[in-house]
Amino acid sequence: MLSRLENIKIPFVKSNEIKFLLFFGLIYRLAIFSVYTTVTKWPDSWGFMVLSEYLLNFDLSGYNGERSPGYALLIFLGFGTMRITIIYQFIIGIITSVYWYKIALNLKFNKNNALWITLFIETFLHVFFYETSILIESFALFFFAVIFYHLSDDYFQKNSLKLEIWMSFLFGFLVLIKPFFAYIPFIIYGFSVLYNFNLKKIINQKIIILLFPLVAYFGWSYVNKVNTGYFVSTTYLGLNIAQNCVCFAEKGPEEYQLIIDSYVKYREKVISENKDVAMTIWHSHENELKYKYPYFPDCSHELGKYGKATIKNNLGDYFYQVITKSWFDFWKVQIYWHYDQFNFKYINYLFGGIWKIQKVILYFIKFTFLFLVPFYIFQFFKRRKITIELVMVVVVFAGSVLQGLVTFGTNVKYSFPYEFLMIFTVLLFVKNYVTLPKSLNKYLQ
């Protein structure tokens, strides 16, 4: 099959493996899309769609700041049409697979293994179904792949102004997609300082990678300040802080009694109806609090003050929730699809069965990765050497902790862009440290 691709001419593509990935990615997506043509929208989708309308009008005046503009720009490029946006996401997904292949080559896997690893990652069903959803995850995954392609390509050994500017742009746009990702360039810069450390390297050329992320974060916060009066990356910030208090909502200061009463009331209602307790504050806002604070940024600001005070006074409850719920949820696995909206009867059973098997595989990989975290940290202190495995481990684990600290609810979505890093980490460990029978070991080299 690969040899036959030599006669197929694709501009700028000489590798048969990449040609195969391009053809496979297209056929694979068309095949599944033929049985599932639904453009899936979720509660998070509407905020991006609203912001895209402001962008299409080339006027952000009066925007309430609920979302950052990175993903909305993709919808904007699709002229506000969700079908075109999904086509873009399919194309981006195919390109992402090419970067996975290149990362595998950078990690010293041979071409055949790099191809099989890429297909292994790409054919997880939730990868495709995120591409059919109006959510940021597929777009963020692409930027993760491009960034880690450069990081795996001896990034810390290079001294190129053009590369630093390009990486700064990539990090900056990633922050526009999701402000939470602002921590990543700081970790990478920290590693650049530690790499062959000396005091003169504390400030080095790679500090440029912090420029665009900071401009993106604070620039968009200023836009929100102009429109809403609040200097925040998104006006959901206060509500998200309050969301962390759901397990101890009644322990807030008396000055926020109105919020407390509504919060506790809807928490008990949600529990009795067997719904997601993490979404309690949203029910409270939609049914009661919005009448007290009709302008959402004002409401979110008040909820933020309540949340900060309540967390400060109940740190034990907060950290117990972070460890047992928020952080733990990061390591779960979930697929975003409408199971009953396939085009053909009973075919959803087939996809459901495949997904059950893939879930088990992903859980095994994630928990194996967790066990490898202390191993690679120990290796760093033992050898004093910055490796790509260490970078991946620290970025993923730091992300899991930070999301646990700032978010309660839908935490499983946070882990999706990191999953390919977990897979590469586990496979690298097997390749470098596990002695397999000769008949198997040769295939991992």
C-alpha positions in Angstrom: 0.0 0.0 0.0 2.7 2.5 1.0 4.8 1.6 -2.1 1.8 2.4 -4.4 1.7 5.9 -2.9 5.0 6.8 -4.4 3.3 7.6 -7.7 0.8 9.9 -6.1 1.9 13.5 -6.2 0.9 15.7 -3.3 2.5 19.2 -3.1 5.3 19.4 -0.4 4.6 15.8 0.7 7.3 13.2 -0.2 6.9 10.7 2.6 4.7 7.7 1.8 3.8 7.4 5.4 2.4 11.0 5.5 0.6 10.4 2.3 -1.0 7.3 3.8 -2.0 9.3 6.9 -3.6 12.0 4.8 -5.6 9.4 2.7 -6.5 7.3 5.7 -7.5 10.3 7.8 -9.9 11.5 5.0 -11.4 8.1 4.3 -11.7 7.3 8.0 -13.6 10.5 8.8 -15.8 10.2 5.7 -16.7 6.6 6.6 -17.8 7.5 10.2 -19.4 10.8 9.1 -21.6 8.8 6.6 -23.3 7.1 9.6 -23.2 10.1 12.0 -23.8 13.4 10.3 -24.9 15.2 13.5 -23.1 18.5 14.3 -23.2 18.1 18.1 -23.7 21.2 20.2 -23.3 21.3 24.0 -24.0 23.9 26.6 -20.5 25.2 26.1 -21.0 25.6 22.4 -23.4 28.5 22.5 -20.9 30.9 24.1 -18.5 30.4 21.2 -21.3 30.7 18.6 -22.4 34.0 20.2 -18.9 35.4 20.2 -18.4 34.4 16.6 -21.4 36.6 15.7 -19.7 39.6 17.2 -16.5 38.7 15.2 -18.5 38.4 12.0 -19.9 41.9 12.7 -16.3 43.2 13.3 -17.6 44.8 16.5 -17.0 43.5 20.1 -18.8 46.4 21.7 -21.1 45.2 24.5 -19.8 41.6 24.4 -20.3 40.1 27.9 -16.9 38.3 28.0 -18.1 34.8 28.6 -15.5 33.2 26.2 -12.1 33.9 24.9 -11.8 34.4 21.1 -9.5 31.6 19.9 -12.1 29.0 19.0 -14.7 31.6 18.0 -12.2 32.7 15.3 -12.4 29.2 13.8 -16.2 29.5 13.6 -15.7 33.0 12.2 -13.5 31.6 9.4 -16.4 29.2 8.7 -18.7 32.2 8.2 -20.6 31.3 11.3 -21.7 28.0 9.7 -21.3 25.0 11.9 -21.0 22.5 9.0 -18.1 24.4 7.6 -16.5 24.6 11.1 -16.8 20.8 11.3 -15.1 20.4 7.9 -12.3 22.6 9.2 -12.0 20.4 12.3 -11.8 17.3 10.1 -8.9 18.9 8.2 -7.2 20.1 11.4 -7.6 16.5 12.8 -5.9 15.0 9.7 -3.0 17.5 10.0 -2.8 16.8 13.7 -2.2 13.1 12.9 0.8 14.1 10.7 2.3 16.0 13.6 1.8 12.9 15.9 3.8 10.9 13.3 6.5 13.5 13.2 6.7 13.5 17.0 7.0 9.8 17.1 10.0 10.1 14.7 11.5 12.7 16.9 11.2 10.3 19.8 13.3 7.8 17.8 10.6 5.3 16.8 11.1 3.9 13.4 8.8 4.9 10.5 6.6 1.8 10.7 6.1 2.1 14.5 5.6 5.8 14.2 2.8 5.1 11.7 1.2 2.5 13.8 1.3 4.7 16.9 -0.3 7.5 15.0 -3.1 5.3 13.7 -3.6 3.9 17.2 -4.1 7.4 18.6 -6.2 8.7 15.7 -8.7 5.8 15.7 -9.9 6.4 19.3 -13.5 7.2 18.6 -13.6 10.2 20.9 -11.0 11.9 18.7 -13.4 11.9 15.8 -16.5 12.8 17.8 -14.8 15.8 19.4 -14.2 16.9 15.8 -18.0 16.8 15.2 -18.7 18.9 18.3 -18.7 22.7 18.6 -16.1 22.5 21.4 -12.5 23.7 21.7 -10.9 20.4 22.3 -9.9 19.4 18.7 -8.6 22.9 17.9 -6.5 22.9 21.2 -5.2 19.4 20.4 -3.8 20.6 17.1 -1.8 23.4 18.8 -0.6 20.9 21.5 0.6 18.6 18.7 2.5 21.4 16.8 4.0 22.7 20.1 5.2 19.3 21.2 6.5 18.5 17.7 8.9 21.4 18.1 9.7 20.5 21.8 10.6 17.0 20.8 12.8 18.2 18.0 15.7 19.1 20.4 14.1 22.4 21.2 16.2 23.2 24.3 19.4 22.8 22.3 18.4 25.3 19.6 19.0 29.0 19.6 16.8 30.5 17.0 14.9 33.8 17.2 12.5 32.8 14.5 11.7 29.6 16.4 11.1 31.5 19.7 8.7 33.9 17.9 6.8 31.1 16.3 6.6 29.2 19.6 5.4 32.4 21.3 2.7 32.7 18.7 1.6 29.1 19.2 1.4 29.5 22.9 -0.4 32.8 22.6 -3.1 31.4 20.4 -3.4 28.4 22.7 -4.1 30.9 25.5 -6.8 32.6 23.3 -8.4 29.2 22.8 -8.4 28.5 26.6 -6.8 30.9 29.1 -6.1 28.0 31.4 -3.3 26.9 29.1 -1.3 30.0 30.1 0.8 27.9 32.6 2.5 25.8 29.8 4.9 28.4 28.3 6.1 29.2 31.9 6.9 25.6 32.5 8.7 25.4 29.1 10.7 28.5 29.9 11.6 27.1 33.3 13.0 24.0 31.6 15.0 26.2 29.3 16.6 27.8 32.3 17.3 24.4 33.9 18.8 22.9 30.7 22.5 23.0 31.3 21.8 25.5 34.1 24.0 28.5 34.9 23.1 31.8 36.5 23.4 33.6 33.2 20.5 31.5 31.7 17.9 32.8 34.2 17.1 35.4 31.6 17.6 34.0 28.1 16.3 34.3 24.5 13.6 31.8 25.1 11.8 34.3 27.4 10.3 35.5 24.1 7.9 32.5 24.3 6.1 34.3 27.2 5.4 37.4 25.2 2.4 36.5 23.1 0.7 34.4 25.8 0.9 37.4 28.2 -0.3 39.8 25.4 -3.2 37.4 24.6 -4.2 36.9 28.3 -4.0 40.5 29.4 -5.1 41.9 26.1 -8.4 40.0 26.1 -8.8 40.8 29.8 -8.6 44.4 28.9 -11.2 44.0 26.2 -13.5 42.5 28.8 -12.7 45.4 31.2 -13.9 47.8 28.5 -17.0 45.9 27.8 -18.0 44.7 31.2 -16.0 46.7 33.8 -14.2 43.5 35.0 -10.5 42.8 34.1 -10.9 39.0 33.7 -9.9 36.5 31.0 -13.6 35.4 30.9 -16.5 36.6 32.9 -17.2 32.9 33.9 -14.2 33.2 36.2 -16.3 34.1 39.3 -18.9 31.5 38.7 -16.2 28.9 38.2 -14.7 29.8 41.5 -18.0 29.5 43.3 -18.6 26.2 41.5 -15.7 24.8 43.6 -17.7 25.4 46.8 -20.6 23.0 45.9 -19.7 20.4 48.6 -19.5 23.1 51.4 -21.7 25.8 50.0 -23.5 26.4 53.3 -20.2 27.3 55.1 -19.8 30.7 53.3 -19.8 34.1 55.2 -23.2 35.4 56.3 -22.9 38.4 54.1 -23.5 36.1 51.1 -26.6 34.4 52.7 -28.7 35.0 49.6 -26.2 33.1 47.5 -25.8 30.4 50.1 -29.5 29.7 50.5 -30.0 29.4 46.7 -26.9 27.3 46.3 -27.8 24.8 49.0 -31.4 24.7 47.8 -30.5 23.7 44.3 -27.7 21.4 45.4 -30.2 19.3 47.3 -32.6 19.5 44.3 -30.0 18.3 41.9 -28.9 15.5 44.2 -32.6 14.3 44.6 -33.0 14.3 40.8 -29.7 12.3 40.3 -28.2 15.1 38.2 -24.6 16.3 38.0 -24.1 18.1 41.4 -21.2 20.1 39.9 -23.7 22.1 37.8 -25.6 23.3 40.9 -24.4 26.9 40.7 -25.6 27.1 37.1 -29.1 26.0 38.1 -29.0 28.5 41.0 -28.0 31.3 38.6 -30.6 30.4 35.9 -33.5 30.1 38.4 -32.9 32.7 41.1 -29.6 34.6 41.2 -30.1 36.2 37.8 -33.0 38.1 39.1 -30.9 39.5 41.9 -28.0 40.2 39.5 -29.5 40.5 36.0 -26.2 41.4 34.3 -24.2 38.2 34.2 -20.7 39.8 34.7 -22.0 41.4 37.9 -23.5 38.0 39.1 -20.3 36.2 38.3 -18.2 38.8 40.1 -20.4 38.4 43.3 -20.1 34.7 43.0 -16.4 35.0 42.7 -16.2 37.0 45.9 -18.4 34.5 47.7 -16.3 31.6 46.3 -12.9 33.1 47.4 -14.2 33.9 50.9 -15.8 30.4 51.3 -12.7 28.6 50.1 -10.4 30.7 52.3 -12.5 29.8 55.4 -12.8 26.1 54.5 -9.5 25.1 53.0 -9.8 21.5 54.4 -13.1 20.9 52.6 -11.7 22.6 49.5 -8.6 20.4 49.2 -10.5 17.3 50.1 -12.8 18.0 47.2 -9.9 18.8 44.9 -8.1 15.5 45.6 -11.2 13.2 45.7 -13.3 14.8 43.0 -11.8 17.5 40.8 -8.3 16.1 40.3 -9.6 12.5 40.1 -12.1 13.4 37.4 -9.2 14.6 35.2 -8.1 11.0 34.7 -11.5 9.7 33.6 -12.5 9.0 30.0 -15.6 10.3 28.2 -16.9 10.6 24.7 -19.0 13.5 23.4 -21.6 12.2 21.1 -25.4 11.8 20.8 -25.6 8.1 21.0 -29.1 7.9 19.6 -28.5 10.1 16.6 -26.7 7.7 14.3 -28.2 7.5 10.8 -28.7 3.7 10.8 -30.5 1.6 13.3 -28.4 -0.5 15.7 -25.1 0.8 14.3 -24.7 2.8 17.6 -24.4 -0.6 19.4 -21.3 -1.3 17.2 -19.7 2.0 18.0 -20.7 1.7 21.7 -19.0 -1.7 21.9 -15.8 -0.4 20.2 -15.8 2.6 22.6 -16.1 0.3 25.7 -12.9 -1.5 24.6 -11.1 1.8 23.8 -12.1 3.2 27.2 -10.5 0.3 29.0 -7.3 0.9 27.0 -7.3 4.6 27.7 -7.8 4.0 31.5 -4.9 1.6 31.5 -2.7 4.1 29.7 -3.7 7.0 32.0 -3.2 5.0 35.2 0.1 3.7 33.9 1.1 7.2 33.1 0.3 8.2 36.7 2.6 5.5 38.0 5.4 6.8 35.8 5.2 10.4 37.1 7.3 9.7 40.2 9.7 7.5 38.1 10.6 10.4 35.7 10.8 12.9 38.5 13.2 10.6 40.3 15.2 10.2 37.1 15.5 13.9 36.8 16.9 14.4 40.3 19.2 11.4 39.8 20.6 12.4 36.4 20.0 16.2 36.3 18.9 15.9 32.7 16.0 17.5 30.9 14.3 14.9 28.7 11.2 15.2 26.5 9.6 12.5 28.8 10.1 14.8 31.8 8.6 17.7 29.9 5.5 15.8 28.9 5.1 14.4 32.4 5.4 17.8 34.1 3.1 19.6 31.6 0.4 16.9 32.0 0.6 16.4 35.7 0.8 20.2 36.4 -2.3 20.6 34.2 -4.2 17.9 36.2 -3.4 19.6 39.5 -4.2 23.2 38.2 -7.5 22.2 36.7 -8.4 20.4 39.9 -7.7 23.6 41.8 -9.7 25.9 39.6 -12.5 23.8 38.2 -15.1 21.4 39.5 -17.3 19.8 36.8 -16.5 18.7 33.2 -12.9 18.1 34.3 -12.7 15.1 32.0 -12.7 17.4 29.0 -9.5 19.1 30.3 -7.5 15.9 29.8 -8.3 15.3 26.2 -5.5 17.4 24.6 -3.0 15.8 27.0 -3.9 12.2 26.2 -1.5 11.7 23.3 1.3 12.9 25.6 0.4 10.2 28.1 0.4 7.6 25.3 3.8 8.7 24.0 5.2 8.7 27.6 4.0 5.1 28.3 5.3 3.8 24.9 8.7 5.5 25.5 9.0 3.9 28.9 8.3 0.5 27.4 10.8 1.2 24.6 13.6 2.4 26.8 13.1 0.5 30.1 11.1 -2.7 29.6 12.9 -5.8 28.4 10.6 -7.7 26.1 11.1 -11.0 24.3 13.3 -10.4 21.2 10.4 -11.3 18.9 8.5 -8.3 20.3 11.2 -5.9 21.3 12.5 -5.4 17.7 9.1 -3.9 16.7 9.4 -1.1 19.3 12.8 0.1 18.1 
